[in-house]
Every structure is written in structure tokens, then in C-alpha cells.
């Protein structure tokens, strides 16, 4: 059974940093492209960052230069380092994995990030 479990969220002041982690189990992690998404209240879920199985990365424009996605295939984990956080980054953050060849997708349960003074 595939599971993705996020951790590391919480409350942080504007300008602060958080590091989200996503631990995968039940999957051949190295074959999956991994991503982070977020959903703010009243908004649709939006893509934030992606890292391929080859470790190529992409970011949505609003987080470029502030967020960094990385992965550790040996530990089956993906990370999102978030710096210079803004109130508009407040959302529930989700981890997603997509099988490179078959297209199967799996989501974590989400974790709250709140940026507020």
C-alpha cells in the first residue's frame, strides 16, 4: 500500500523558514516524479514545485528563489525548503508522487503551513 506522509508544517512569522518533509512507503520511490502542491482556503489546489526522478526541478513563479525542492531516494523522502515566507504562502501543502511510466498518482494527506505575525 502506497503512503505519502507530510511533516514539518506549522506557524511561522513572515520572513521565516520551514522545511516540509514527505516520507514515502510502499512504492519504488526512485521511479516517481515528486511534487508539492498547496491549497489555500477558498482556492483551488495549485502546483508549487516538482522534482523528477533525475532530480530536475521546476517551480511556480511565486516561489522561485524562495523555495527549494529536493529528494533523497535512499530514504524515500522529498523535501520542500521554504524561505522568506509570506502570508500568501499560507495553505495546506500536499506531497504528490507520479509514476514516470504508468502515470499512477498518489497524494499525501496534507499539512498546514500558516505564515502570520
N, C-alpha and C positions, 0 to 999 in steps of 0.2 A: 504494500500500500504506500503510495507516494504521499509524503508530507513535506510541507514547507512551513517553517515556524519562524516568525519575525521576533526580534527583541531589540532593546536599546532605545525605544521611544521615551517620551516624557515631556516635561515642561522646561523650556529654556527661554532666556531673555533674548530680545533682538540683538543680533550681532554675535550670538553664541554659536556653539557647535554641538552636534550629536553624531553618533555613529550607529547606524542601523545594521543589524546582522540578520541573515536569513540562513537557517540550517535546514538542509535537505536530507531526506531519508527515503529509502525505497526506490531510488532511481539511479541510473547511470549518469551521474551528475556531469561528467565531462562532455557528454554528447548534447547537453542542453544549452541553448542560449538563455540567459537570465536577464530579468529586468525588474525595475522598480516603477510602481505606479502610485498615484495618490488621488484621494477623493476628499474634497472639502465639502462642508455642509451645503446642500443646495446645488452642488455642481456635479457634473459627470466625472467619472474616473478618467484621469489623464496620465499619459505616459511621462515618466520622468527621465529614466536613464536605461541603457541597455549595454550588456557586455556579451559578446559572442563566445563560443567555445574556444575561439582563437585569441580571446581577450581583446578584441577590438571594441571600442566604446563609442557610444553616442549619447547626447544629452538634449533635452528640450532647451530652447533658448533661455528660458527664465532662470535656469540653474547653472548654465555654463560658467565656468570659472569659480563656482562656489561649491558644487557637489562633485564627488569622485566615486565612481563605482569600481569595485574590484572583486576578484573571486579567488578562492583557494580550493582547487579541485581535490587535493588530498583530504581536506577537511569537509568537503562538500558544503561550502559556505560561500555566500555572496554578501558584500558589504556596500553600504552607502555612507560615505563620509560627507556630512553636511556642515559647511562653514558659513559664516556671515549670514546666519538665518534671519529671515524677515517674517513679520506677522502673516504675510500672504503664503508662506510655506506651511502654515497650519493645515493639517489634513490627517486622514488615516492613510498610512503608507502600506502598500501591498507588494509582496515579492511574487514574481511570476517566473515559471520555467516553461520553455517550449522546446520540445524535441526537435533537433535540427532536421531529421529526415522524415519523421512520421507526423510532425505537427501537433502531437499531443500537448495540451497546455494544462498547467497546474498552478493554483493560486494558494498563497498563504491566507491566514485569517485576518491579517491587517493589524497595524499597531498605530496608536495615536501619537502624533507629534504636535505639540502646541507651542507656538512662539508668541510670548506675551510678557510685558513688563508688569 
